[in-house]
Amino acid sequence: MAAALSNKYLLPTPTEEKPASLHDSARGSPEPRDGFQQLINDVNVILGPCNGIDSAGVDVGELKFVLRDYKSCEGEWEKYAFADYSRAYTRNLVDRGNGKCNMLLLVWTPGKGSPIHDHANAHCVMKILKGRLRETIYAWPCESSNNPSSCKAHPSSLYPSTEHTCSPAGGMGPSSLQLVRDTTYHPEQVTYMSDRLGLHRVENPSDSEVAVSLHLYTPPNAAKHGCHIFDETTGKKSHVAQCHFYSELGVKM
């Protein structure tokens, strides 16, 4: 029966020479990195010990480039990819970064998606690793019918906010959300989102295939403080807490 086993399961005989690689650690050679771990390292090098995307010298284009340059290999990231069909998606922590960012692997159940939400004044760079994801972007709702540019919730505001400053106390409530863009992303594609661009919803359009995406958030505000979700018809918002990750560093919580 032993002859039927693959050689990798057999112990070496006393006369066999040990591979030279067994002595690499004694010579101080570094452990080989796969492409996914190298990507994590590259992101951390760009951000440094204390930077986020808003820091001087950090270019979001450079972060998008390194995510785009990585060629998805399921064998490299699958240990982080925990699926749960009872949820729309799972949030799996891959790397804590420097405290001003985190990297998550999101696994999307077929036919499910996120609510419409903001990004808690953070930035997100997203890469599709497997399957397809549909992103729908909406303009910020405004409590004034003419959506004045002086309102902090207006898209042109220097610091977009979920709080409206365009109507007096007791004025009208927010209106229905206006569609800005509807895009379907495929494997290897990279996109960027922030509150300056509006609100968005992400969903898996497939009725049979799981989708997987990598997200770099900086700063990790949503993980710490939660975010707001919005009703598409009324524009009204409610706060939700991102209670915990489904898994951390490859370990299910």
Disulfide bonds with the S-S distance in Angstrom:
none
